[in-house]
Each structure stands twice: as structure tokens, then as C-alpha cells.
Amino acid sequence: MSDQTFQFKTNINCGGCVSKVTPFLDKAEGIDHWEVDTTNKDKVLTVTSKGITEEEIIETIENVGFDIEPIPAE
């Protein structure tokens, strides 16, 4: 299975918010790399997957208390 990259619009809008989601994303199974672009108006979370699904990422972020919605791949 090849690595997949998922992108999401979120309301993770500052370093404090990023630090809240960090432990959850770091311990999630199947994530190779992730980052949040807090300078983008949509606060884009990019996740490079090594097996985690889009649904699992959404669930992880919602469980921390943030809004997240997938950005369809172009």
C-alpha cells in the first residue's frame, strides 16, 4: 500500500492548539508525518498516511475537540 496524503480544513489555529493535538497525532497508528499550516486561512492539516484512514484522522482530531473536514484531493 502506497503512502497517501490527506488534507483537512481545521480550526487548529495557533501553536497552543497544535500542541494539544500533537500527542494524539504522534501516537496514532499509521501516520508517517503530519503538519498544520496555521498561516493558511483554512488551517490546513496535512497527514502522510502509512495505513491510517481519513476517517480515523477525523475521529482523532474531533476527539481532541477541534473541527475538521476533508479537503478533496485534486
Secondary structure, DSSP 8 states (H G I E B T S, - for coil): ---EEEEEEE---SHHHHHHHHHHHHHSTTEEEEEEETTSTT-EEEEEESS--HHHHHHHHHHHT--EEEE---
